[in-house]
């Protein structure tokens, strides 16, 4: 929020706020990436390609880990199924 002092002209203040500045016109940035454990400047395409590859590797690792954990617990399921089918819930 912006408050004008006494005698402030709103249109002039708005013009000054929206005036294009030199720093707003530039959009260049440097993208650093570790390549073989060494920092290098890369372009946007290389940066996005590296990020997608990294995310793919992470998802693959997480999926393999979840699968391994599920396979470790799989031996419990047949025993639970037998128990639930043999138990009687009626009070006869």
C-alpha positions as CSV (number, residue, x, y, z in Angstrom):
1,X,0.0,0.0,0.0
2,X,1.2,3.5,-0.9
3,X,0.2,6.6,0.8
4,X,0.7,10.0,-0.8
5,X,1.8,13.0,1.2
6,X,0.1,16.3,1.2
7,X,0.1,17.8,-2.3
8,X,1.1,14.4,-3.9
9,X,-0.3,14.0,-7.4
10,X,-1.4,10.3,-7.9
11,X,-0.9,10.2,-11.6
12,X,2.7,11.3,-11.4
13,X,3.5,8.8,-8.7
14,X,1.9,6.0,-10.8
15,X,3.9,7.0,-13.8
16,X,7.1,6.9,-11.8
17,X,6.2,3.4,-10.4
18,X,5.4,1.9,-13.8
19,X,8.3,3.6,-15.6
20,X,10.4,0.9,-17.3
21,X,13.7,0.5,-15.4
22,X,16.9,-0.7,-16.8
23,X,17.0,-3.7,-14.4
24,X,13.5,-4.8,-15.5
25,X,14.4,-4.8,-19.2
26,X,17.2,-7.3,-18.8
27,X,16.3,-10.9,-18.4
28,X,19.7,-12.6,-18.8
29,X,20.8,-15.0,-16.1
30,X,23.5,-17.6,-15.7
31,X,22.5,-21.2,-15.1
32,X,25.1,-23.3,-13.3
33,X,25.1,-27.0,-13.3
34,X,27.4,-29.7,-11.9
35,X,28.8,-31.7,-14.7
36,X,31.1,-34.5,-13.6
37,X,31.3,-32.8,-10.2
38,X,32.5,-29.5,-11.8
39,X,30.3,-26.4,-12.1
40,X,29.6,-25.3,-15.6
41,X,27.4,-22.6,-17.2
42,X,24.7,-24.2,-19.3
43,X,21.8,-22.9,-21.4
44,X,18.2,-23.3,-20.6
45,X,17.6,-26.4,-22.7
46,X,20.5,-28.2,-21.0
47,X,19.3,-27.2,-17.6
48,X,15.8,-28.5,-18.3
49,X,17.1,-31.7,-19.8
50,X,19.3,-32.3,-16.7
51,X,16.4,-31.5,-14.4
52,X,14.0,-34.0,-16.2
53,X,16.7,-36.7,-16.1
54,X,17.3,-36.1,-12.4
55,X,13.5,-36.3,-11.6
56,X,13.2,-39.5,-13.7
57,X,16.1,-41.1,-11.7
58,X,14.5,-40.1,-8.4
59,X,11.1,-41.5,-9.4
60,X,12.7,-44.7,-10.6
61,X,14.7,-45.1,-7.3
62,X,11.6,-44.4,-5.2
63,X,9.5,-46.9,-7.2
64,X,12.1,-49.6,-6.8
65,X,12.3,-48.9,-3.1
66,X,8.5,-49.1,-2.7
67,X,8.4,-52.4,-4.7
68,X,11.1,-53.9,-2.6
69,X,9.3,-52.9,0.6
70,X,6.0,-54.4,-0.7
71,X,7.7,-57.6,-1.7
72,X,9.1,-57.9,1.8
73,X,5.6,-57.7,3.3
74,X,3.9,-59.9,0.7
75,X,4.4,-63.0,2.7
76,X,1.9,-61.7,5.3
77,X,-1.0,-61.4,2.9
78,X,-1.7,-65.2,2.4
79,X,-1.7,-65.7,6.2
80,X,-4.1,-62.8,6.7
81,X,-6.4,-64.2,4.0
82,X,-6.5,-67.6,5.6
83,X,-7.2,-66.3,9.0
84,X,-10.0,-64.0,7.8
85,X,-11.7,-66.8,5.9
86,X,-11.5,-69.3,8.7
87,X,-12.7,-67.1,11.5
88,X,-16.4,-67.1,12.3
89,X,-18.0,-63.9,13.3
90,X,-21.3,-65.4,14.5
91,X,-21.9,-66.2,18.2
92,X,-23.3,-69.6,17.6
